[in-house]
Amino acid sequence: MGAKICLRQQTSEEVDAAETLFETRRSVGERRDSFVTAEKQRQKQQEQQQQQMQDNVDTPRLQAAIE
């Protein structure tokens, strides 16, 4: 006994819905990628600021130790 296969033409509403879903998922993915990139840049900038603050504290100490 063979499997019965039922093929039907997709309606234009179904096609539109599928295209909209695809575009929405792509848009969400792009926003997520953009957010991740921005968050990495923010963390890097914060680390640089912390290092600069530490350098500002250490430099006078080093100069005093040298003298």
Secondary structure, 3 states (H helix, E strand, C coil): CCCCCCCCCCCHHHHHHHHHHHHHHHHHHHHHHHHHHHHHHHHHHHHHHHHHHHHHHHHHHHHHHHC
